[in-house]
Amino acid sequence: MQPTTREPRRIHLPPLKAVLTFETVARLGSISKAAEELSLTPSAVSHQVSNLETHVGRKLFERTAKAVELTPSGLRYQQSLAGALAVIAGAAENARADGTEILRIQASPSFASLWLVPRIQRFMEEHPDIRIRLSAAHVHTDFSRGEVDIDIRYGLIPRSDLHVETVFTEEILPLISPRLKERLHVRAPEELLVQNLILSNVNLVQWPQWFAAHAVSISPSQYALSFDRAYLSIQAAVQGLGIALESDRLAEDALGRGLLVPVFPYRKRIQIHAHHLVYPPSHAERSKVARFVDWVHKEV
């Protein structure tokens, strides 16, 4: 008796046209706007949504006179759908990549520009089968959308179901150009209060905390320059525009080249753990993620 072969289990998909219509309506919050984007009539859009609601067995939208709002079931469906659509888009991208894998990384802007990009060629040389898609943003990744493999976050990470690994220990200390240091002759922390200080207003440690940690009860009343990116603060300090309070890790290129030096010989630093590799535990099973994580730790 010959063994019987089992056919692959059929996947019961909802009507894909209805799914895409739902995604558009949910994203735009409007039947008419979705109709315009999809080049359909409003009644055709409503018909597709009704088809999907019939398939799902739940009401997905509450319709009002001027707009539509997601029901709790609709919101859950939208959140799950976003990740599924991203997976489909990623599958097409991988198919076009001639056998290579796409590693999608999101990182804080300064970490991306000052630490990651100068090193990324080494990763690419070690792993020629992986292509990098890097985006820089302070906004934390919503992994449910399926658009990012790994996030490199800055700051305090709230407890969640995500896997978190600290990248490195950083020292936050005042940094100055050698020429400006020679001209100012700063000897004690309190003397910085009358100097041109550069504020990087997204940093975990700010000037008031640094002064307090070094027994100076007064905080600066104003700053010569203020930026929302650490790399701008570092570049301004390199140009001699003032004194920056920055991470020795992010400024290591400028420090190594002698473009910046610590203001004080004993550094007067504050140690922190501010940059973290963050990803869902299931992503650790992806070879491209595991190899990138190993590479980062080796670089550190």
C-alpha positions as MATLAB code, in Angstrom:
seq = 'MQPTTREPRRIHLPPLKAVLTFETVARLGSISKAAEELSLTPSAVSHQVSNLETHVGRKLFERTAKAVELTPSGLRYQQSLAGALAVIAGAAENARADGTEILRIQASPSFASLWLVPRIQRFMEEHPDIRIRLSAAHVHTDFSRGEVDIDIRYGLIPRSDLHVETVFTEEILPLISPRLKERLHVRAPEELLVQNLILSNVNLVQWPQWFAAHAVSISPSQYALSFDRAYLSIQAAVQGLGIALESDRLAEDALGRGLLVPVFPYRKRIQIHAHHLVYPPSHAERSKVARFVDWVHKEV';
ca = [
       0.000    0.000    0.000;
       1.518    3.306   -1.074;
       1.652    6.122    1.475;
      -0.681    8.996    0.785;
       0.692   12.487    0.477;
      -1.017   15.227    2.410;
      -1.732   18.449    0.607;
      -0.560   21.659    2.315;
      -3.203   23.169    4.560;
      -5.131   25.851    2.761;
      -4.929   29.307    4.307;
      -8.328   30.965    4.508;
      -7.550   34.555    3.681;
     -10.047   37.390    3.819;
     -10.744   39.241    0.560;
      -7.459   41.075    0.003;
      -9.140   44.014   -1.734;
     -11.341   44.438    1.327;
      -8.282   44.232    3.615;
      -6.450   46.971    1.719;
      -9.590   49.095    1.711;
      -9.953   48.664    5.464;
      -6.322   49.670    6.020;
      -6.809   52.837    3.985;
     -10.022   53.834    5.763;
      -8.467   53.134    9.183;
      -5.352   55.147    8.338;
      -7.251   58.130    6.927;
     -10.278   57.971    9.241;
     -12.580   58.771    6.345;
     -14.578   56.858    3.719;
     -14.394   59.722    1.236;
     -10.632   60.231    1.621;
     -10.060   56.488    1.253;
     -12.210   56.477   -1.887;
     -10.106   59.277   -3.346;
      -6.813   57.500   -2.578;
      -8.059   54.157   -3.943;
      -9.811   55.697   -6.997;
     -13.121   54.150   -5.918;
     -16.531   55.545   -5.144;
     -17.467   55.990   -1.458;
     -20.185   53.367   -1.854;
     -17.628   50.882   -3.233;
     -15.359   51.533   -0.240;
     -18.282   51.001    2.160;
     -19.132   47.763    0.343;
     -15.575   46.437    0.734;
     -15.567   47.308    4.447;
     -18.902   45.518    4.886;
     -17.476   42.448    3.124;
     -14.557   42.371    5.557;
     -16.818   42.843    8.583;
     -18.873   39.892    7.372;
     -15.732   37.777    6.993;
     -14.377   38.762   10.421;
     -17.752   38.543   12.125;
     -17.221   41.808   13.985;
     -18.081   45.435   13.434;
     -14.825   47.229   12.624;
     -15.977   50.850   12.351;
     -18.442   53.163   14.038;
     -19.802   55.453   11.350;
     -20.628   59.075   12.132;
     -21.890   61.899    9.950;
     -18.397   63.226    9.199;
     -15.965   60.372    9.819;
     -15.451   56.773   10.891;
     -13.832   55.512   14.080;
     -12.370   52.096   14.787;
     -14.215   49.858   17.197;
     -12.121   47.909   19.740;
     -12.221   44.942   17.336;
     -11.260   47.222   14.465;
      -8.323   48.631   16.415;
      -7.028   45.142   17.222;
      -7.404   44.152   13.597;
      -5.568   47.280   12.406;
      -2.651   46.662   14.788;
      -2.277   43.043   13.685;
      -2.758   43.930   10.038;
      -0.005   46.550   10.032;
       2.583   43.931   10.907;
       1.197   41.463    8.365;
       1.295   43.994    5.533;
       4.851   44.944    6.479;
       5.812   41.253    6.326;
       4.306   40.995    2.851;
       6.182   44.114    1.754;
       9.369   42.735    3.310;
       8.902   39.429    1.476;
       8.742   41.298   -1.830;
      11.832   43.300   -0.877;
      13.742   40.130    0.017;
      12.646   38.509   -3.258;
      14.168   41.445   -5.152;
      17.395   41.236   -3.134;
      18.952   38.293   -5.048;
      19.260   36.015   -2.025;
      20.455   38.635    0.440;
      18.598   39.502    3.624;
      17.426   42.971    4.616;
      18.226   44.029    8.192;
      15.994   46.945    9.193;
      17.496   49.016   12.004;
      16.129   52.077   13.734;
      18.505   54.101   15.927;
      18.639   57.412   17.737;
      20.034   60.046   15.325;
      23.283   60.804   17.144;
      24.120   57.146   17.785;
      23.436   56.371   14.131;
      25.627   59.170   12.769;
      28.458   59.171   15.328;
      28.855   55.513   16.325;
      27.045   53.161   13.963;
      27.617   54.586   10.471;
      31.421   54.955   10.875;
      31.580   51.231   11.715;
      28.862   49.743    9.515;
      31.233   48.911    6.651;
      32.948   46.356    8.884;
      29.629   44.607    9.494;
      28.864   44.595    5.786;
      32.282   43.115    5.003;
      31.793   40.365    7.601;
      28.219   39.657    6.473;
      27.973   40.299    2.723;
      24.627   38.470    2.556;
      22.934   41.179    4.694;
      21.877   44.583    3.439;
      21.205   47.409    5.874;
      18.125   49.640    5.970;
      18.818   52.272    8.630;
      16.396   54.926    9.844;
      17.160   57.489   12.538;
      14.481   58.738   14.923;
      13.930   59.472   18.602;
      10.493   57.800   18.428;
      10.537   54.241   19.732;
       9.669   51.508   17.275;
       6.222   49.946   17.293;
       7.305   46.382   16.521;
       3.702   45.290   15.928;
       3.908   47.083   12.573;
       6.601   44.662   11.428;
       8.716   47.402    9.848;
      11.869   47.164   12.041;
      14.011   44.197   13.122;
      15.944   45.927   15.898;
      15.791   49.328   17.607;
      18.752   51.085   19.218;
      17.087   53.302   21.802;
      18.384   56.142   23.904;
      17.270   56.902   27.449;
      15.423   55.034   30.162;
      13.605   51.977   28.831;
      10.306   51.164   30.587;
       9.676   47.573   31.544;
       7.925   45.655   28.785;
       7.925   42.303   27.016;
      10.802   43.441   24.766;
      14.360   42.155   25.087;
      16.771   44.922   26.149;
      20.597   44.843   26.087;
      22.730   47.822   27.075;
      25.270   48.699   24.376;
      27.974   50.263   26.548;
      28.812   52.353   29.595;
      29.196   56.041   28.757;
      30.920   58.864   30.575;
      29.197   62.243   30.349;
      31.760   65.011   30.784;
      32.532   68.576   29.661;
      34.379   68.639   26.336;
      36.223   71.547   24.752;
      38.415   72.277   21.737;
      42.145   72.376   22.594;
      42.489   75.966   21.372;
      39.583   77.190   23.503;
      40.880   75.274   26.523;
      44.266   76.930   26.210;
      42.627   80.337   26.089;
      40.167   79.883   28.996;
      42.308   78.060   31.610;
      39.276   76.626   33.453;
      40.387   74.953   36.700;
      37.219   74.280   38.723;
      33.612   73.289   37.868;
      32.114   76.548   39.157;
      34.224   78.512   36.674;
      32.167   76.991   33.851;
      29.133   79.015   34.947;
      30.523   82.128   33.250;
      31.606   80.338   30.054;
      29.711   79.654   26.821;
      27.983   76.367   27.543;
      26.368   74.253   24.828;
      23.101   72.528   25.693;
      22.037   69.281   24.047;
      18.468   69.264   25.279;
      17.633   65.606   24.593;
      20.536   64.191   26.610;
      19.879   62.058   29.658;
      22.295   64.140   31.758;
      21.980   67.922   31.602;
      24.242   70.683   32.897;
      22.270   71.237   36.162;
      22.722   67.549   37.101;
      26.413   67.695   36.254;
      26.988   70.823   38.389;
      25.041   69.290   41.291;
      27.091   66.088   41.056;
      30.262   68.168   41.395;
      29.189   70.185   44.427;
      28.071   73.323   42.565;
      24.675   74.426   43.879;
      24.060   77.022   41.163;
      22.797   76.070   37.691;
      23.372   77.970   34.446;
      20.771   80.640   33.779;
      21.329   80.559   30.008;
      23.277   78.757   27.307;
      25.290   80.034   24.381;
      23.837   77.412   22.054;
      21.096   74.805   22.307;
      20.572   71.766   20.075;
      18.258   68.773   19.861;
      20.975   66.434   18.560;
      24.197   65.392   20.296;
      26.157   65.414   17.055;
      25.338   69.106   16.595;
      26.506   69.868   20.122;
      29.754   67.978   19.511;
      30.357   69.724   16.196;
      29.779   73.135   17.779;
      32.318   72.307   20.476;
      34.825   71.166   17.833;
      34.450   74.573   16.182;
      35.276   76.282   19.470;
      31.823   77.800   19.950;
      31.581   76.676   23.559;
      31.832   73.769   25.992;
      29.643   70.703   25.444;
      28.457   68.180   28.013;
      28.523   64.984   26.003;
      29.160   61.251   25.920;
      32.729   60.090   25.499;
      31.384   57.250   23.343;
      29.573   59.514   20.885;
      32.489   61.955   20.830;
      35.192   59.288   20.612;
      36.148   60.171   17.018;
      36.650   63.850   17.914;
      38.498   62.835   21.094;
      40.682   60.345   19.238;
      41.628   62.921   16.620;
      42.386   65.575   19.223;
      39.576   67.845   18.032;
      38.073   67.752   21.540;
      39.613   67.173   24.966;
      38.163   66.913   28.488;
      37.971   70.268   30.243;
      39.393   68.807   33.453;
      42.365   66.438   33.793;
      40.393   64.102   36.077;
      37.463   64.196   33.632;
      34.754   65.040   36.229;
      32.341   62.608   34.599;
      28.993   60.962   35.275;
      28.657   57.330   34.194;
      25.389   56.199   32.598;
      23.904   53.387   30.518;
      21.831   55.179   27.904;
      21.948   53.253   24.596;
      20.201   49.903   24.336;
      19.519   47.196   21.760;
      15.770   46.560   21.884;
      13.786   43.899   20.027;
      11.020   41.320   20.591;
      12.388   38.017   21.952;
      11.162   36.252   18.805;
      13.511   38.409   16.687;
      16.497   36.766   18.389;
      15.693   33.699   16.274;
      16.366   35.703   13.122;
      19.935   35.052   11.995;
      20.422   38.597   10.740;
      19.440   40.042   14.138;
      21.587   37.607   16.109;
      24.609   38.348   13.932;
      24.130   42.102   14.241;
      23.828   41.896   18.039;
      27.006   39.792   18.237;
      28.816   42.273   15.986;
      27.774   45.265   18.117;
      29.096   43.617   21.279;
      32.339   42.758   19.490;
      32.725   46.376   18.356;
      32.179   47.635   21.898;
];
